[in-house]
Amino acid sequence: RGTSLANYAYENSDCILVLGARLSERTIASCEYDDVKDRIIHVNIDEDCLKGNIDISMDASDFLDLLLSEIQSNDYKDKEFILYNDWINEIYSHYEELIVDGIDEVEDNYIPLRPPYAINKIVNAFKGSYFLSDAGTHTTWTTLLSKNDKFGKLLFSGGFGPMGYGLPASIGVAIAHPDEQVVVICGDGDIQMVIQELATIREYDLNVNIFIIDNSQLGIIRQWEETIYDMDKYQIDLTNPDFAKLAKSYGIDSMKVESREDLDLAIDKAFKSNHPFLADVCVCEENIPLPK
């Protein structure tokens, strides 16, 4: 799931030093693992994660200290370490832009909306705001499309992947930055892990705008079942509550989004409000783009 540059380097390096990573199937899906295993030195404090040709069970920080001390020892003192610019240039020659389809025009009959279209509209409307995301397909589109003007304004759980990170994290951001717009882009599966935090947001009247990208399924799991494991989708469909009505029961202004016009109205209401707001954005099933 890396960039085209990272995937090329991973597939063609002479030696791959892996520090702390788990090397899950989502990380190394660009090629067959057996094709690169012999070139991997894997360092992880959890020995159950080790899967390289050379496995070292220790803290990555301790390993780097040991490696640095070896490099600085007399055995290597007079050796010259060379940066191979030809290899760097070779990697960059394989750059391919990751195209995010469906962010501009939407056909009149495209109901429900496409996820990248909805997320791109939200991101563009709240430029410069704090964005928080969760685990799922929406996270990929949010990170690809976000346009932040300052480090630390896009917050998500990354490789840890816990569902339900975005909503409680937004509480901390809103308290720390009361004069800033805070936007949560989360999935319908994610928010139901922690939906009770709407009570906290309402109690403190936090300026948090919540956009649920609602495809009535666990989309990233479905995509992996179909594309990685070559199986029919299994146990991923969700029977959701009416999130807009649920938010209203907490005393939070909300609306259901089922069209482009609804989305424009929801964004306008959220942007002009200094109070919590929730939009249940109904979207279609769609796979995230993956690099080559």
LUMRO-574052 format. One record per atom (N, C-alpha, C, CB): x negated, y negated, z; residue in three letters. Coordinates in pm, whole numbers, padded with zeros to 5 digits, always signed. Glycine has a CB too. Layout:
BEGIN
XYZALA ...
***
This chain:
BEGIN
-00082+00121+00000ARG +00000+00000+00000ARG -00085-00126+00000ARG +00093-00001+00120ARG -00216-00109-00022GLY -00302-00226-00023GLY -00294-00300-00155GLY -00444-00187+00005GLY -00382-00400-00174THR -00388-00471-00300THR -00457-00383-00404THR -00462-00605-00283THR -00448-00426-00530SER -00517-00350-00635SER -00667-00347-00611SER -00487-00410-00773SER -00724-00455-00555LEU -00867-00460-00527LEU -00904-00360-00417LEU -00909-00602-00485LEU -00827-00360-00309ALA -00854-00269-00198ALA -00840-00124-00242ALA -00761-00297-00081ALA -00739-00097-00322ASN -00719+00040-00367ASN -00833+00087-00458ASN -00585+00052-00441ASN -00881-00003-00546TYR -00992+00035-00634TYR -01118+00062-00552TYR -01020-00076-00739TYR -01146-00025-00456ALA -01265-00006-00372ALA -01255+00124-00293ALA -01283-00125-00276ALA -01138+00152-00240TYR -01117+00275-00163TYR -01139+00399-00248TYR -00976+00277-00104TYR -01090+00396-00371GLU -01098+00513-00457GLU -01238+00534-00517GLU -00997+00501-00569GLU -01319+00428-00523ASN -01445+00437-00597ASN -01570+00412-00514ASN -01442+00341-00709ASN -01557+00387-00384SER -01674+00363-00300SER -01755+00491-00280SER -01630+00307-00164SER -01885+00473-00257ASP -01972+00586-00225ASP -01953+00633-00081ASP -02118+00549-00249ASP -01923+00537+00007CYS -01903+00568+00149CYS -01796+00476+00204CYS -02036+00553+00229CYS -01704+00533+00279ILE -01593+00456+00338ILE -01601+00469+00489ILE -01454+00505+00283ILE -01626+00358+00557LEU -01633+00357+00703LEU -01499+00310+00757LEU -01749+00265+00753LEU -01429+00397+00825VAL -01295+00369+00876VAL -01304+00348+01026VAL -01197+00485+00842VAL -01268+00229+01072LEU -01278+00194+01214LEU -01140+00173+01274LEU -01364+00068+01233LEU -01098+00263+01360GLY -00975+00244+01436GLY -00847+00276+01364GLY -00969+00107+01481GLY -00849+00288+01231ALA -00727+00314+01155ALA -00686+00460+01168ALA -00747+00277+01007ALA -00558+00486+01143ARG -00507+00622+01152ARG -00512+00696+01019ARG -00366+00621+01202ARG -00528+00620+00909LEU -00525+00679+00775LEU -00394+00756+00754LEU -00646+00773+00755LEU -00283+00688+00780SER -00153+00751+00758SER -00124+00758+00609SER -00040+00673+00832SER -00020+00832+00574GLU +00014+00848+00432GLU +00054+00714+00371GLU +00128+00949+00416GLU +00099+00619+00451ARG +00136+00489+00395ARG +00012+00406+00364ARG +00226+00413+00492ARG -00096+00431+00435THR -00218+00354+00415THR -00296+00403+00294THR -00306+00360+00538THR -00294+00533+00270ILE -00384+00592+00171ILE -00307+00656+00056ILE -00475+00696+00237ILE -00195+00597+00021ALA -00110+00658-00081ALA -00157+00633-00223ALA +00030+00608-00067ALA -00264+00554-00242SER -00303+00517-00379SER -00366+00632-00457SER -00401+00401-00375SER -00418+00734-00387CYS -00476+00848-00457CYS -00469+00971-00365CYS -00624+00819-00501CYS -00504+01087-00420GLU -00505+01208-00340GLU -00615+01199-00234GLU -00526+01334-00430GLU -00580+01228-00110TYR -00677+01213-00001TYR -00798+01304-00018TYR -00610+01241+00132TYR -00777+01422-00070ASP -00888+01516-00089ASP -00994+01461-00184ASP -00835+01649-00141ASP -00954+01366-00270ASP -01049+01308-00365ASP -01150+01215-00297ASP -00974+01232-00473ASP -01116+01166-00178VAL -01204+01068-00111VAL -01253+01117+00025VAL -01132+00936-00094VAL -01199+01226+00075LYS -01229+01270+00212LYS -01378+01288+00237LYS -01158+01399+00241LYS -01450+01343+00140ASP -01593+01370+00160ASP -01675+01243+00178ASP -01648+01448+00042ASP -01616+01127+00143ARG -01690+01000+00153ARG -01653+00921+00279ARG -01664+00916+00031ARG -01569+00977+00364ILE -01515+00901+00477ILE -01588+00934+00607ILE -01366+00929+00493ILE -01632+00830+00676ILE -01678+00838+00815ILE -01569+00775+00899ILE -01818+00766+00837ILE -01505+00852+00984HIS -01386+00807+01056HIS -01417+00791+01204HIS -01269+00904+01036HIS -01397+00669+01254VAL -01420+00638+01395VAL -01287+00599+01458VAL -01526+00525+01412VAL -01247+00671+01562ASN -01123+00639+01632ASN -01132+00694+01774ASN -00998+00699+01556ASN -01084+00617+01870ILE -01089+00661+02009ILE -00997+00780+02033ILE -01051+00545+02102ILE -00896+00797+01946ASP -00802+00909+01956ASP -00848+01018+01861ASP -00656+00863+01923ASP -00903+01125+01915GLU -00959+01230+01830GLU -00852+01301+01747GLU -01032+01331+01916GLU -00726+01291+01789ASP -00619+01354+01711ASP -00596+01283+01578ASP -00491+01355+01792ASP -00646+01159+01564CYS -00628+01083+01441CYS -00738+01110+01339CYS -00623+00936+01471CYS -00846+01172+01381LEU -00964+01184+01295LEU -00940+01281+01179LEU -01084+01230+01377LEU -00977+01236+01059LYS -00957+01321+00942LYS -01062+01294+00833LYS -00818+01299+00886LYS -01181+01247+00871GLY -01286+01220+00773GLY -01379+01337+00753GLY -01364+01100+00814GLY -01477+01320+00669ASN -01582+01420+00653ASN -01673+01420+00775ASN -01663+01393+00524ASN -01700+01299+00826ILE -01773+01283+00952ILE -01678+01213+01050ILE -01907+01202+00933ILE -01646+01279+01160ASP -01552+01225+01258ASP -01625+01189+01386ASP -01439+01325+01288ASP -01599+01068+01436ILE -01663+01019+01558ILE -01554+00969+01652ILE -01768+00906+01527ILE -01539+01037+01765SER -01437+00998+01862SER -01498+00903+01964SER -01375+01123+01932SER -01479+00774+01943MET -01527+00673+02037MET -01461+00540+02006MET -01681+00661+02032MET -01472+00447+02099ASP -01418+00313+02079ASP -01490+00246+01963ASP -01431+00229+02209ASP -01415+00183+01873ALA -01475+00120+01755ALA -01575+00012+01793ALA -01366+00061+01666ALA -01546-00062+01902SER -01639-00166+01948SER -01771-00106+01994SER -01576-00246+02062SER -01764+00006+02068ASP -01886+00073+02112ASP -01965+00127+01993ASP -01853+00188+02208ASP -01893+00177+01894PHE -01959+00228+01774PHE -02035+00117+01702PHE -01857+00293+01679PHE -01971+00000+01688LEU -02036-00112+01619LEU -02159-00161+01697LEU -01937-00227+01600LEU -02148-00162+01830ASP -02265-00200+01912ASP -02381-00103+01889ASP -02228-00203+02062ASP -02348+00026+01884LEU -02450+00128+01862LEU -02510+00115+01722LEU -02391+00269+01880LEU -02425+00090+01623LEU -02472+00074+01486LEU -02563-00047+01474LEU -02353+00061+01389LEU -02524-00158+01538LEU -02605-00280+01532LEU -02740-00260+01599LEU -02530-00396+01599LEU -02740-00188+01712SER -02867-00165+01781SER -02961-00079+01696SER -02843-00097+01917SER -02905+00016+01620GLU -02986+00099+01530GLU -03044+00015+01417GLU -02901+00215+01473GLU -02962-00073+01362ILE -03009-00158+01252ILE -03120-00251+01299ILE -02892-00240+01194ILE -03109-00297+01424GLN -03209-00389+01478GLN -03331-00318+01536GLN -03145-00475+01586GLN -03331-00187+01535SER -03444-00111+01590SER -03563-00118+01495SER -03404+00035+01615SER -03678-00072+01544ASN -03800-00075+01465ASN -03791+00007+01336ASN -03915-00025+01548ASN -03707+00113+01339ASP -03695+00198+01221ASP -03643+00122+01101ASP -03604+00315+01251ASP -03560+00018+01127TYR -03499-00057+01018TYR -03548-00201+01012TYR -03349-00054+01031TYR -03642-00236+01098LYS -03681-00375+01115LYS -03731-00438+00986LYS -03787-00385+01221LYS -03805-00362+00908ASP -03865-00419+00788ASP -03787-00385+00661ASP -04007-00369+00774ASP -03670-00325+00677LYS -03592-00289+00559LYS -03501-00406+00519LYS -03507-00162+00587LYS -03483-00420+00390GLU -03399-00528+00337GLU -03262-00472+00301GLU -03466-00595+00213GLU -03158-00538+00351PHE -03021-00496+00320PHE -02970-00583+00205PHE -02928-00508+00446PHE -02925-00519+00100ILE -02891-00588-00022ILE -02739-00589-00042ILE -02961-00523-00143ILE -02686-00705-00074LEU -02546-00714-00114LEU -02537-00690-00264LEU -02484-00853-00075LEU -02470-00586-00304TYR -02465-00549-00445TYR -02353-00627-00515TYR -02443-00397-00460TYR -02394-00740-00574ASN -02297-00827-00641ASN -02229-00758-00758ASN -02364-00954-00688ASN -02300-00666-00823ASP -02239-00596-00937ASP -02119-00514-00891ASP -02342-00504-01004ASP -02132-00453-00773TRP -02020-00374-00719TRP -01903-00465-00682TRP -02065-00294-00594TRP -01932-00580-00621ILE -01827-00676-00587ILE -01757-00723-00714ILE -01885-00796-00510ILE -01835-00755-00816ASN -01776-00802-00943ASN -01694-00691-01009ASN -01887-00849-01039ASN -01739-00567-00995GLU -01663-00455-01052GLU -01527-00444-00984GLU -01741-00324-01036GLU -01525-00459-00853ILE -01398-00453-00781ILE -01304-00562-00831ILE -01421-00468-00628ILE -01355-00685-00840TYR -01270-00797-00880TYR -01225-00788-01026TYR -01343-00928-00858TYR -01298-00713-01107SER -01257-00698-01246SER -01131-00612-01259SER -01369-00636-01327SER -01092-00545-01152HIS -00973-00460-01154HIS -00854-00524-01082HIS -01004-00326-01090HIS -00860-00656-01069TYR -00748-00726-01005TYR -00623-00718-01092TYR -00785-00873-00978TYR -00513-00683-01031GLU -00384-00685-01097GLU -00284-00753-01004GLU -00336-00542-01136GLU -00220-00856-01054GLU -00123-00927-00972GLU -00005-00837-00940GLU -00076-01055-01043GLU +00036-00842-00814LEU +00153-00764-00772LEU +00278-00847-00803LEU +00146-00725-00619LEU +00354-00804-00899ILE +00471-00879-00944ILE +00591-00846-00855ILE +00502-00847-01093ILE +00651-00950-00800VAL +00773-00932-00721VAL +00891-00968-00811VAL +00772-01021-00590VAL +00963-00867-00853ASP +01073-00886-00946ASP +01198-00933-00872ASP +01102-00755-01023ASP +01280-01009-00942GLY +01412-01041-00890GLY +01420-01159-00797GLY +01465-00926-00822GLY +01321-01251-00798ILE +01324-01362-00703ILE +01385-01488-00761ILE +01184-01391-00654ILE +01400-01495-00892ASP +01447-01619-00952ASP +01594-01613-00991ASP +01363-01651-01074ASP +01620-01549-01102GLU +01758-01545-01151GLU +01827-01417-01105GLU +01760-01554-01305GLU +01955-01430-01080VAL +02035-01314-01041VAL +02156-01308-01134VAL +02079-01321-00891VAL +02176-01194-01193GLU +02291-01179-01282GLU +02421-01206-01207GLU +02293-01038-01344GLU +02520-01259-01278ASP +02647-01294-01215ASP +02712-01173-01147ASP +02743-01354-01317ASP +02688-01055-01203ASN +02753-00936-01147ASN +02665-00865-01045ASN +02791-00840-01258ASN +02554-00929-01003TYR +02465-00864-00907TYR +02516-00889-00766TYR +02320-00915-00923TYR +02616-00816-00730ILE +02674-00822-00596ILE +02675-00679-00542ILE +02820-00884-00597ILE +02614-00653-00426PRO +02549-00750-00340PRO +02417-00804-00398PRO +02523-00687-00204PRO +02362-00903-00330LEU +02241-00968-00376LEU +02121-00874-00373LEU +02213-01089-00292LEU +02019-00907-00452ARG +01893-00834-00444ARG +01812-00887-00327ARG +01813-00846-00577ARG +01748-00800-00249PRO +01671-00845-00132PRO +01564-00950-00162PRO +01606-00727-00068PRO +01480-00932-00268PRO +01377-01034-00291PRO +01435-01170-00326PRO +01285-00990-00401PRO +01550-01172-00393TYR +01613-01300-00424TYR +01655-01372-00296TYR +01735-01279-00515TYR +01723-01299-00208ALA +01770-01360-00083ALA +01654-01406+00004ALA +01857-01260-00004ALA +01552-01322+00017ILE +01438-01357+00104ILE +01361-01475+00046ILE +01344-01237+00121ILE +01344-01478-00086ASN +01272-01590-00148ASN +01346-01722-00125ASN +01254-01565-00298ASN +01478-01719-00134LYS +01557-01840-00108LYS +01539-01887+00036LYS +01707-01815-00137LYS +01540-01794+00129ILE +01524-01829+00271ILE +01385-01887+00297ILE +01548-01705+00361ILE +01284-01820+00245VAL +01145-01863+00265VAL +01122-02003+00208VAL +01047-01764+00201VAL +01173-02027+00088ASN +01155-02159+00026ASN +01229-02269+00101ASN +01202-02155-00118ASN +01344-02236+00156ALA +01424-02337+00228ALA +01359-02378+00359ALA +01564-02284+00255ALA +01283-02287+00421PHE +01226-02314+00554PHE +01073-02322+00549PHE +01269-02204+00653PHE +01019-02377+00442LYS +00874-02390+00431LYS +00817-02463+00553LYS +00836-02465+00302LYS +00707-02410+00605GLY +00644-02471+00721GLY +00699-02425+00854GLY +00658-02617+00712GLY +00804-02343+00852SER +00863-02294+00976SER +00787-02170+01026SER +01012-02261+00956SER +00820-02131+01148TYR +00769-02004+01199TYR +00859-01892+01147TYR +00764-02003+01356TYR +00797-01791+01085PHE +00871-01677+01035PHE +00833-01552+01113PHE +00844-01656+00884PHE +00935-01476+01151LEU +00911-01349+01219LEU +00983-01239+01144LEU +00958-01355+01367LEU +00915-01126+01130SER +00973-01015+01058SER +00958-00888+01139SER +00908-00999+00920SER +01016-00782+01088ASP +01021-00657+01163ASP +00946-00547+01088ASP +01167-00615+01188ASP +00999-00428+01090ALA +00941-00315+01018ALA +01043-00268+00915ALA +00902-00198+01116ALA +01002-00267+00788GLY +01094-00223+00685GLY +01066-00291+00552GLY +01236-00250+00727GLY +01154-00269+00454THR +01132-00325+00321THR +01129-00476+00324THR +01241-00277+00226THR +01212-00538+00408HIS +01216-00685+00413HIS +01081-00743+00454HIS +01325-00731+00511HIS +01004-00670+00534THR +00873-00719+00577THR +00779-00735+00459THR +00811-00623+00680THR +00781-00639+00367THR +00695-00649+00248THR +00729-00773+00167THR +00709-00524+00162THR +00857-00794+00140TRP +00896-00911+00061TRP +00867-01041+00137TRP +01045-00904+00026TRP +00888-01041+00267THR +00862-01163+00346THR +00714-01199+00342THR +00908-01144+00492THR +00627-01101+00359THR +00484-01130+00360THR +00434-01168+00221THR +00405-01009+00412THR +00491-01109+00117LEU +00449-01143-00019LEU +00497-01282-00061LEU +00501-01039-00118LEU +00612-01322-00014LEU +00674-01445-00061LEU +00654-01564+00032LEU +00820-01423-00082LEU +00607-01540+00154SER +00595-01649+00251SER +00493-01752+00205SER +00556-01595+00390SER +00519-01877+00237LYS +00433-01989+00198LYS +00407-02072+00323LYS +00498-02076+00083LYS +00310-02029+00402ASN +00285-02095+00530ASN +00175-02200+00516ASN +00247-01992+00637ASN +00194-02311+00585ASP +00098-02420+00577ASP -00004-02416+00691ASP +00170-02553+00578ASP +00008-02316+00777LYS -00077-02313+00895LYS -00092-02168+00943LYS -00019-02402+01008LYS -00213-02135+00988PHE -00238-02000+01039PHE -00147-01972+01160PHE -00387-01983+01079PHE -00094-01851+01168GLY -00015-01810+01283GLY +00133-01839+01271GLY -00066-01877+01403GLY +00179-01880+01153LYS +00322-01909+01138LYS +00401-01794+01077LYS +00339-02033+01054LYS +00332-01688+01040LEU +00398-01565+00995LEU +00362-01456+01093LEU +00358-01527+00848LEU +00461-01411+01170LEU +00437-01314+01276LEU +00517-01187+01247LEU +00474-01372+01415LEU +00447-01074+01244PHE +00515-00946+01225PHE +00430-00837+01289PHE +00541-00916+01074PHE +00484-00718+01297SER +00420-00613+01377SER +00314-00536+01301SER +00524-00518+01426SER +00301-00559+01171GLY +00196-00495+01092GLY +00201-00343+01098GLY +00062-00541+01140GLY +00084-00282+01104GLY +00074-00137+01099GLY +00132-00066+01220GLY -00067-00098+01084GLY +00155-00140+01329PHE +00217-00075+01445PHE +00360-00032+01412PHE +00217-00169+01568PHE +00429-00113+01333GLY +00558-00075+01277GLY +00673-00054+01373GLY +00542+00045+01202GLY +00680-00120+01490PRO +00795-00097+01577PRO +00919-00168+01525PRO +00765-00142+01719PRO +01029-00097+01516MET +01154-00163+01480MET +01203-00244+01600MET +01261-00058+01436MET +01245-00367+01573GLY +01298-00451+01679GLY +01200-00554+01731GLY +01343-00367+01790GLY +01090-00578+01661TYR +00992-00676+01707TYR +01040-00819+01689TYR +00861-00656+01632TYR +01104-00848+01577GLY +01129-00985+01536GLY +01215-01067+01630GLY +01192-00985+01404GLY +01328-01013+01675LEU +01422-01091+01754LEU +01364-01131+01890LEU +01550-01014+01774LEU +01312-01039+01972PRO +01254-01082+02099PRO +01130-01169+02081PRO +01219-00961+02183PRO +01051-01143+01975ALA +00934-01227+01951ALA +00975-01370+01920ALA +00851-01170+01835ALA +01088-01387+01854SER +01134-01521+01820SER +01167-01602+01945SER +01257-01514+01728SER +01206-01535+02052ILE +01236-01604+02177ILE +01109-01670+02230ILE +01294-01506+02283ILE +00999-01594+02229GLY +00872-01651+02275GLY +00827-01767+02190GLY +00766-01545+02275GLY +00842-01754+02057VAL +00800-01863+01968VAL +00886-01987+01990VAL +00809-01818+01820VAL +01017-01967+02005ALA +01108-02081+02023ALA +01081-02153+02155ALA +01253-02034+02018ALA +01047-02080+02258ILE +01016-02143+02387ILE +00882-02216+02379ILE +01013-02038+02499ILE +00784-02155+02309ALA +00653-02218+02297ALA +00654-02339+02204ALA +00552-02117+02247ALA +00745-02338+02106HIS +00750-02446+02006HIS +00894-02495+01991HIS +00693-02398+01868HIS +00947-02563+02092PRO +01090-02601+02092PRO +01129-02697+01981PRO +01125-02662+02224PRO +01033-02769+01923ASP +01065-02867+01819ASP +01045-02811+01678ASP +00979-02991+01837ASP +01015-02682+01668GLU +00991-02620+01538GLU +01109-02531+01497GLU +00860-02538+01541GLU +01127-02516+01365GLN +01225-02421+01315GLN +01168-02279+01329GLN +01262-02451+01166GLN +01249-02189+01380VAL +01208-02050+01396VAL +01305-01962+01315VAL +01206-02007+01549VAL +01251-01881+01225VAL +01333-01801+01135VAL +01298-01654+01152VAL +01313-01846+00987VAL +01399-01572+01179VAL +01381-01427+01187VAL +01441-01365+01061VAL +01449-01369+01316VAL +01360-01289+00989ILE +01409-01210+00876ILE +01394-01064+00916ILE +01330-01242+00741ILE +01506-00999+00941CYS +01500-00862+00994CYS +01597-00772+00919CYS +01532-00860+01145CYS +01587-00644+00943GLY +01677-00548+00881GLY +01794-00514+00971GLY +01601-00422+00845GLY +01894-00451+00912ASP +02011-00412+00989ASP +01979-00300+01086ASP +02124-00369+00896ASP +01879-00217+01053GLY +01835-00115+01148GLY +01754-00175+01261GLY +01754-00009+01077GLY +01668-00269+01228ASP +01581-00332+01327ASP +01659-00402+01437ASP +01488-00431+01261ASP +01752-00486+01397ILE +01817-00574+01495ILE +01899-00493+01595ILE +01906-00676+01425ILE +01945-00374+01554GLN +02026-00296+01647GLN +01943-00229+01756GLN +02104-00190+01572GLN +01811-00235+01743MET +01724-00187+01851MET +01724-00284+01969MET +01583-00168+01800MET +01748-00413+01941VAL +01731-00516+02045VAL +01840-00623+02037VAL +01592-00582+02031VAL +01956-00586+01985ILE +02056-00687+01955ILE +02106-00761+02080ILE +02173-00624+01885ILE +02085-00698+02198GLN +02126-00764+02322GLN +02049-00892+02349GLN +02109-00669+02439GLN +01935-00912+02280GLU +01859-01035+02299GLU +01930-01157+02243GLU +01724-01021+02234GLU +02038-01135+02168LEU +02122-01248+02128LEU +02176-01322+02250LEU +02239-01200+02039LEU +02198-01247+02358ALA +02246-01310+02481ALA +02143-01407+02537ALA +02279-01203+02586ALA +02015-01369+02532THR +01909-01457+02581THR +01897-01580+02493THR +01774-01381+02585THR +01902-01560+02363ILE +01894-01672+02269ILE +02008-01769+02291ILE +01895-01621+02124ILE +02127-01716+02314ARG +02242-01804+02339ARG +02232-01872+02475ARG +02373-01725+02330ARG +02189-01798+02576GLU +02179-01856+02712GLU +02088-01978+02716GLU +02128-01750+02811GLU +01976-01970+02644TYR +01881-02081+02644TYR +01898-02172+02522TYR +01739-02027+02647TYR +02002-02145+02443ASP +02035-02228+02327ASP +01911-02254+02241ASP +02096-02362+02374ASP +01843-02146+02206LEU +01718-02158+02131LEU +01745-02180+01982LEU +01631-02032+02151LEU +01661-02262+01922ASN +01675-02294+01780ASN +01616-02180+01695ASN +01605-02429+01746ASN +01687-02068+01693VAL +01643-01949+01619VAL +01746-01918+01511VAL +01623-01826+01715VAL +01700-01910+01387ASN +01785-01876+01274ASN +01757-01732+01233ASN +01762-01974+01155ASN +01858-01648+01238ILE +01843-01505+01216ILE +01910-01466+01084ILE +01903-01423+01334ILE +01833-01410+00993PHE +01887-01361+00866PHE +01868-01210+00862PHE +01815-01430+00743PHE +01979-01138+00871ILE +01976-00992+00865ILE +01985-00949+00719ILE +02091-00929+00950ILE +01883-00882+00670ILE +01884-00829+00534ILE +01951-00691+00541ILE +01738-00820+00472ILE +02078-00691+00511ASP +02168-00580+00543ASP +02194-00493+00420ASP +02301-00632+00600ASP +02120-00381+00411ASN +02143-00286+00301ASN +02209-00157+00349ASN +02011-00253+00231ASN +02253-00157+00475SER +02323-00043+00534SER +02242+00086+00528SER +02456-00023+00464SER +02111+00072+00544GLN +02026+00191+00546GLN +01889+00156+00602GLN +02013+00252+00404GLN +01812+00260+00632LEU +01671+00245+00666LEU +01593+00257+00535LEU +01623+00354+00773LEU +01574+00143+00469GLY +01531+00142+00330GLY +01391+00196+00305GLY +01539+00006+00277GLY +01296+00162+00391ILE +01159+00206+00367ILE +01146+00357+00387ILE +01061+00131+00459ILE +01225+00411+00481ILE +01223+00557+00501ILE +01283+00627+00380ILE +01302+00595+00630ILE +01394+00571+00327ARG +01453+00630+00206ARG +01352+00629+00091ARG +01581+00553+00165ARG +01284+00515+00071GLN +01189+00506-00039GLN +01076+00607-00024GLN +01131+00365-00048GLN +01028+00625+00098TRP +00919+00721+00119TRP +00968+00864+00101TRP +00859+00703+00260TRP +01091+00892+00147GLU +01146+01026+00125GLU +01150+01060-00024GLU +01288+01038+00187GLU +01194+00962-00104GLU +01214+00988-00247GLU +01084+00984-00327GLU +01311+00887-00303GLU +00993+00890-00294THR +00876+00870-00379THR +00751+00942-00329THR +00847+00723-00389THR +00738+00960-00199ILE +00619+01025-00144ILE +00643+01173-00118ILE +00576+00956-00014ILE +00760+01205-00062TYR +00788+01344-00024TYR +00877+01417-00125TYR +00854+01347+00111TYR +00918+01346-00233ASP +00994+01408-00341ASP +01116+01484-00289ASP +00904+01501-00422ASP +01194+01415-00204MET +01312+01476-00146MET +01431+01382-00161MET +01289+01512+00001MET +01549+01436-00147ASP +01668+01351-00145ASP +01671+01271-00015ASP +01798+01435-00161ASP +01735+01155-00019LYS +01741+01073+00102LYS +01814+01150+00212LYS +01812+00938+00073LYS +01764+01131+00334TYR +01815+01211+00445TYR +01821+01125+00572TYR +01726+01337+00469TYR +01939+01117+00631GLN +01959+01051+00760GLN +01910+00905+00761GLN +01888+01130+00868GLN +01943+00833+00654ILE +01899+00692+00649ILE +02016+00595+00635ILE +01802+00672+00533ILE +02134+00644+00604ASP +02248+00554+00587ASP +02302+00509+00722ASP +02360+00622+00505ASP +02341+00382+00731LEU +02388+00323+00856LEU +02533+00276+00842LEU +02298+00206+00898LEU +02611+00301+00944THR +02745+00245+00954THR +02736+00127+01050THR +02852+00352+01001THR +02730+00008+00995ASN +02699-00110+01076ASN +02824-00178+01130ASN +02620-00209+00995ASN +02808-00249+01242PRO +02915-00336+01288PRO +02920-00461+01200PRO +02895-00375+01437PRO +03020-00544+01221ASP +03024-00674+01156ASP +02932-00767+01236ASP +03172-00732+01147ASP +02811-00786+01186PHE +02711-00861+01261PHE +02753-01006+01285PHE +02578-00858+01188PHE +02826-01065+01188ALA +02870-01203+01205ALA +02968-01215+01322ALA +02935-01256+01075ALA +03064-01121+01328LYS +03160-01123+01439LYS +03090-01091+01571LYS +03274-01023+01413LYS +02993-01002+01566LEU +02920-00966+01687LEU +02845-01088+01741LEU +02822-00850+01659LEU +02782-01164+01651ALA +02712-01285+01694ALA +02809-01385+01754ALA +02638-01348+01576ALA +02927-01398+01694LYS +03027-01492+01748LYS +03071-01450+01888LYS +03150-01498+01655LYS +03073-01319+01913SER +03112-01273+02047SER +03010-01314+02152SER +03130-01121+02048SER +02884-01338+02108TYR +02781-01391+02198TYR +02787-01543+02206TYR +02643-01346+02150TYR +02873-01606+02127GLY +02881-01751+02124GLY +02783-01814+02027GLY +02857-01806+02260GLY +02737-01737+01929ILE +02641-01785+01830ILE +02712-01807+01697ILE +02522-01686+01814ILE +02692-01924+01638ASP +02749-01954+01508ASP +02693-01856+01405ASP +02720-02101+01466ASP +02778-01811+01312SER +02734-01708+01218SER +02823-01706+01095SER +02734-01570+01285SER +02778-01634+00994MET +02861-01610+00876MET +02810-01489+00800MET +02865-01734+00784MET +02899-01430+00723LYS +02865-01315+00638LYS +02831-01368+00499LYS +02982-01211+00633LYS +02722-01320+00441VAL +02676-01365+00310VAL +02696-01253+00209VAL +02527-01409+00315VAL +02778-01280+00107GLU +02806-01178+00006GLU +02785-01229-00136GLU +02946-01128+00022GLU +02737-01352-00151SER +02717-01410-00284SER +02608-01515-00276SER +02848-01470-00339SER +02565-01564-00394ARG +02466-01672-00398ARG +02518-01797-00328ARG +02428-01704-00542ARG +02646-01826-00352GLU +02705-01945-00290GLU +02707-01933-00138GLU +02847-01969-00344GLU +02741-01813-00089ASP +02738-01789+00056ASP +02598-01810+00112ASP +02787-01646+00088ASP +02498-01762+00039LEU +02360-01773+00087LEU +02318-01920+00095LEU +02264-01695-00005LEU +02351-01997-00007ASP +02318-02140-00005ASP +02385-02209+00114ASP +02361-02208-00136ASP +02510-02174+00141LEU +02583-02235+00252LEU +02522-02194+00385LEU +02731-02195+00247LEU +02485-02067+00400ALA +02427-02019+00525ALA +02293-02087+00552ALA +02408-01866+00521ALA +02211-02100+00450ILE +02081-02166+00465ILE +02100-02312+00506ILE +01999-02157+00334ILE +02197-02378+00442ASP +02224-02519+00475ASP +02271-02534+00619ASP +02329-02577+00379ASP +02361-02446+00662LYS +02411-02452+00800LYS +02299-02426+00900LYS +02524-02351+00821LYS +02216-02327+00870ALA +02106-02294+00961ALA +02005-02407+00969ALA +02037-02165+00917ALA +01974-02466+00855PHE +01871-02570+00850PHE +01915-02695+00926PHE +01838-02606+00705PHE +02043-02726+00920LYS +02093-02848+00985LYS +02126-02827+01132LYS +02217-02898+00912LYS +02130-02705+01176SER +02167-02676+01315SER +02044-02682+01406SER +02233-02539+01326SER +02065-02728+01526ASN +01962-02720+01629ASN +01996-02615+01733ASN +01943-02857+01696ASN +02080-02522+01693HIS +02129-02417+01783HIS +02109-02281+01714HIS +02279-02440+01821HIS +02129-02172+01786PRO +02114-02040+01723PRO +02212-02022+01608PRO +02135-01930+01825PRO +02167-01950+01507PHE +02253-01922+01391PHE +02216-01785+01337PHE +02239-02033+01280PHE +02317-01710+01294LEU +02294-01576+01238LEU +02368-01561+01107LEU +02338-01466+01338LEU +02300-01509+01006ALA +02363-01478+00877ALA +02343-01330+00847ALA +02303-01565+00764ALA +02454-01262+00820ASP +02450-01121+00779ASP +02448-01118+00627ASP +02573-01041+00837ASP +02328-01099+00569VAL +02308-01108+00425VAL +02320-00970+00362VAL +02170-01172+00392VAL +02430-00945+00294CYS +02453-00814+00232CYS +02371-00803+00104CYS +02605-00793+00203CYS +02287-00699+00096VAL +02200-00680-00020VAL +02212-00537-00071VAL +02052-00712+00016VAL +02163-00517-00192CYS +02168-00385-00253CYS +02046-00302-00212CYS +02174-00396-00407CYS +02050-00176-00243GLU +01935-00087-00223GLU +01829-00118-00327GLU +01977+00063-00230GLU +01705-00140-00284GLU +01598-00169-00379GLU +01463-00132-00318GLU +01600-00319-00420GLU +01378-00070-00399ASN +01245-00032-00353ASN +01152-00152-00348ASN +01186+00076-00444ASN +01060-00150-00252ILE +00957-00253-00248ILE +00855-00228-00359ILE +00888-00256-00109ILE +00791-00334-00410PRO +00686-00313-00511PRO +00561-00258-00445PRO +00654-00445-00585PRO +00494-00167-00515LEU +00371-00108-00463LEU +00257-00135-00561LEU +00388+00044-00439LEU +00137-00166-00511PRO +00023-00190-00600PRO -00023-00061-00666PRO -00093-00254-00523PRO -00096-00077-00776LYS -00148+00040-00846LYS -00276+00087-00780LYS -00172+00010-00995LYS 
***
